[in-house]
Amino acid sequence: MSVPNWNALLPSFEQIEAMPPEKLAAADAFTESSVKTIGFGIAAIGNLLAGAALNEDQGLDPAAVADLGWLLQSLGDLSAKLADTGYGIQERRQAIKRED
């Protein structure tokens, strides 16, 4: 069994090509919103991590830092795939407009 990959849940370019215009518009809005949300979330995590690193009394738990690293890697991969998917959706919407 392969490792689950949430990026695989996003539509492929072939699936985007088959989407009707109204579904393309909804998918476009979703990807744009999701990319922004993930970006702001990653920035917030960075802010919290920097603040924790400067706190000399508590320090950082190495296991928590490792878990955070894996989370950021996963979010970065998802963000890149969302941006790629959004680009494909926008390209398809432009192609439909040119056909009309």
C-alpha positions in Angstrom: 0.0 0.0 0.0 1.3 3.4 -0.9 1.5 6.4 1.5 -1.7 8.5 1.4 -1.2 11.8 -0.3 -3.8 14.5 0.1 -2.4 16.3 -3.0 -3.8 13.4 -5.0 -7.3 14.5 -4.0 -7.0 17.7 -6.0 -8.3 17.5 -9.6 -5.8 16.6 -12.4 -5.5 18.7 -15.5 -7.7 16.1 -17.4 -10.4 16.5 -14.7 -10.2 20.3 -15.0 -10.6 20.0 -18.7 -13.9 18.1 -18.2 -15.4 20.6 -15.6 -18.3 22.7 -16.6 -17.8 26.5 -16.3 -19.7 26.9 -13.1 -17.7 24.2 -11.4 -14.5 25.8 -12.7 -15.5 29.1 -11.1 -16.1 27.5 -7.8 -12.9 25.5 -7.9 -11.0 28.7 -8.9 -12.4 30.6 -5.8 -11.6 27.6 -3.6 -8.0 27.3 -4.7 -7.3 31.0 -4.4 -8.8 31.1 -0.9 -7.0 28.0 0.2 -3.6 29.2 -1.0 -4.0 32.4 0.9 -5.2 30.6 4.1 -2.2 28.2 4.0 0.2 31.0 3.4 -1.1 33.1 6.3 -1.1 30.0 8.5 2.5 29.2 7.7 3.5 32.8 8.4 1.7 32.6 11.8 3.5 29.4 12.7 6.8 31.0 11.8 6.0 33.9 14.0 5.1 31.6 16.9 8.2 29.5 16.4 10.4 32.6 16.4 8.8 33.8 19.6 9.2 30.5 21.3 12.9 30.3 20.2 13.5 33.6 21.9 11.9 32.5 25.1 14.9 31.4 27.2 12.9 30.1 30.1 11.0 27.4 28.2 13.0 26.5 25.1 11.7 24.3 22.4 10.8 20.6 22.6 12.8 18.8 19.8 9.9 16.4 19.1 7.5 19.3 18.7 9.9 21.1 16.3 10.3 17.9 14.2 6.5 17.5 14.1 6.2 21.2 13.1 8.8 20.6 10.3 6.8 17.7 8.9 3.6 19.8 9.1 5.3 22.7 7.2 6.6 20.3 4.6 3.2 18.8 4.0 1.5 22.3 3.9 4.1 23.5 1.5 3.5 20.6 -0.8 -0.2 21.1 -0.6 0.1 24.8 -1.2 2.3 24.3 -4.3 -0.2 21.7 -5.7 -3.1 24.1 -5.0 -1.4 26.9 -6.8 -0.7 24.6 -9.7 -4.3 23.4 -9.8 -5.5 27.0 -9.6 -3.3 27.9 -12.6 -4.8 25.0 -14.6 -8.3 26.1 -13.7 -7.6 29.7 -14.7 -6.1 28.6 -18.0 -9.2 26.4 -18.7 -11.5 29.3 -17.9 -9.6 31.6 -20.3 -9.8 29.0 -23.0 -13.6 28.7 -22.6 -13.9 32.5 -22.8 -11.9 32.5 -26.1 -14.1 29.7 -27.5 -17.3 31.8 -26.9 
